[in-house]
Amino acid sequence: MRQVSVAYGQSRVVHDLDLSVIEGEITTLLGANGAGKTTVLRAISNMHVRVSGEIRFSGQRIDGWQTEDIVRLGIGHVPEGRGTITQLTVEENLTLGACTRGDRNSVAGDLERVYSYFPRLKERRRQQSGTLSGGEQQMLAIGRALMLKPKFLLLDEPSFGLAPLVVRGIFGILRRINMEDAVSILLVEQNASLALDLARDVYLLETGRVVLNGPTSIVKNNASLRRAYLGY
């Protein structure tokens, strides 16, 4: 992203943002509530925002593209609130995640791969997704995005509302996905400590502007920065 500004209607939320994610790495985007983190993810996916500036993926400029075309490029988005279709079963939700793919013959194998990451989903595969626990619904949202076979995964607050033990399990799986499948990840997360442990690089946002970026060690090892921007 280069000199990207994002607005809802006439209200600008993100200002002249420069951000890059190294291929195959995890980058986290941190900041207080209202800093513009979710808006950055929506700008990449072109979801209900007005964007100016330049957004590139794999050498192609994608700002202004339709969301479905961005998905076909291999950009998966797990929004805050999970967004699963509650009336469908677990397996129907997962299969829906592969609907834009052309290689239909390999979908069954990828479904089993998702089940290997999330065995609980295999146990619940015939269950209506609206009856799942919060942690199971988050697993399902991530699994559905993986059925796209993404090259780049956008994750918005995956720990929200979940018990610490469940969160640690999900973050361990995210690390596996990144290492085993070479999926690049841009992570927005309220649990800054966990995010800094998972990611290689960090961007700190304040009122829609980047105030610091670099290796996560910059923030992890600086208590004054954490207190100023992350509250701990």
N, C-alpha and C positions, 0 to 999 in steps of 0.2 A: 504494500500500500504506500502510495506516495502523495503527500499533500492532500489527503482525503478529509473532506468535511462532510458531515452527515446531519440531516435535518428531518424532523417530523413536521410536515407542512412548512410553515415559516419559522419554526423554532429550531435553531441550530444546536445540536447536542455535542458533536465532535468537531474539533477545529484543527485543520492542517496537520493531520496525523501521518507520520511516517512509521511504518511497522513492517518487519519481515520475519518470516519463519524459515529457519534452515531446513532443507529437505531431510526427512528422517528423524527430526528432533522434536522435542516438546517445548513450547513457549507458553508462558502463563501471562495473563493480563489481569492485573490487580488494581484495586482502588476502592474507595468508599462507595456506598450505595449512591446511585445517581451520577457516577463519574463518567458513564458512557460506555461501559464494558460490553453490555449486551448489544448496544447499538452497533459497535464495531463488528460483531459477529453477523448481525442482520445486514450490515452493509456488504459484507463479503458475499452473502447468499442473496442479496437484493430482495430482502423481505420487508416490504411496507415502509421503506425509508427513501429519502431523496439524497443522492450521493453526487458529490463533485470530487474531482481528483482522479487518480489512476490506481486501479486494482489489477494486479497481474497474477496469473497462476500458470506455472510451467511455461513461462515465456509468452503467454497469451494475455492480452488485455481483456478483462471480463466485466469491468464496470459497465452497467447498462444492459447486460445480458438478462434474459428471462431466468427465473429461479430454476426451472426444470432443466434448462441447458447447462446451468452451473452444476447441478447435481450430476448430470451425465458426464461431466468432466472428471468426476471422482471426488467431489467435495461433499462430505456428509455433515449434517448439522443436527446436533442433539439439543433442542431448545430447553430453556428453563421451563419446568412444569411437565416435561417429558413428552407430551403430545401423542401418546399412543391412542389407538382407536379402541375405546373401552368395550364396544359391542363385539369386537372380533376376538378370536382366540389368540393365544400367544403365538402359535405357529402361523396363523393367518397374518398377524402383524409383521412377523419376521419375513414371510414370503412377500408381503407388500413392499418391503424395503428393497427388493430386487427387481421391482417392476420396470425400471428404466434400463436394465441390463440387456444386452443382446446375446449373451452366452448362457442361454437358459439351461443347457445340459449340465452346467457346473453348479447350479443353484443348490441342488440337494447336498452336494459335498460341502458347500459353504454353510449350509444350515447346520450340518453336523459339527462344523468347526465352531460356530457360535455356541452350540450346545456344549462343546468341550470347554469353552471359556465360562459358560454359565450353566452348570449342571441343573440348577434349580429350575431354569426355564424348560429344560427337557422334561423334568418331572411334571411341569405345569402346562405342557404344550397344548393340551386339549381344553384348557381352562380359559374362560372368558377373561380378558386382560383387566377389565374393570374390577375384578375381584382379587387382584394381586395386592400384596403389601407394597408400601412405598419403595422399599429396596428392590423388590422384584420388578416393579414398573420401571425403575431406573435401569436395571439390567436389560430389560426388554427394549427400552429406548436406545441404549447403546448397541445392543445386538441388532436391532432393525437398521441402524445406520451402517453397521458392519456388513450387512447383506448387500449393500451397494458396492462392496469391495473398494472402499474409499482409499484415495491416496492422501487425503487431507481431511482431518476430523475436527470439527468445531464443537466444543463442549461448553455448555452454559450452566454453571452451578450444579455439577453432578452430585454433590454431597447434600444439597438442600433438603432439610427435613428428615435426614436419615440418621440412624444410630451410629456411633463411632465405629463399632465393629464392622458394620455393613460398609461404611465409607472406606475403611482400610482395605477391605476385600475388593471393592470396585477399583480403588486406585492401584492395587496390585495387578489387576487385570488390564488396566490401561497401560501400565508399564510393559506387560507382556505383549499387548497389541502393538505398541510402538517398536519393541525390540524384535519380535518374531515376524511381524508383517510389514515392518518398515513404514508404518503409517505416521505421517507428520500430524502433530496435534497442536491446536491453539485452545488453551484452557482458560476459561473464566471461572473463578472459584472463590467462595467466601472464606473457606478454610485456607488462609494464606500460608500457614506453616506447611501443610500437606502439599500445597501446590508448589511451593519453593523447593521441597524435597524431590518432587517428581520431575520438575522442568529443568531444562538447561539454561534458558534465558527468561528474563522477566521484563515486562513493561509496566510502569506505574502510571496510572491515569489520575488526573485531578481535574474536575469540571471539564472533561472532554479534551484535555491536552496531556501529552506525554511529559512527565516531569523527571523521569529517569528510565533508562533502559540499559541492559547489559546482562552479564552472567548472574544467575540467582544468588551467588555467593555475596554479591555487592549488598543485597538486602538482608540475607540471612545473618551476615556478620556485622551488621550495623544497627544497633538497638535504637538509635535516635531516628533513623529512617523508618523503621518499623512502627515506632510510636507515632511519628508525624503523619504517616500515610496509611497505615494498616491497623493502628490502634492496639498493638500488643508489644 
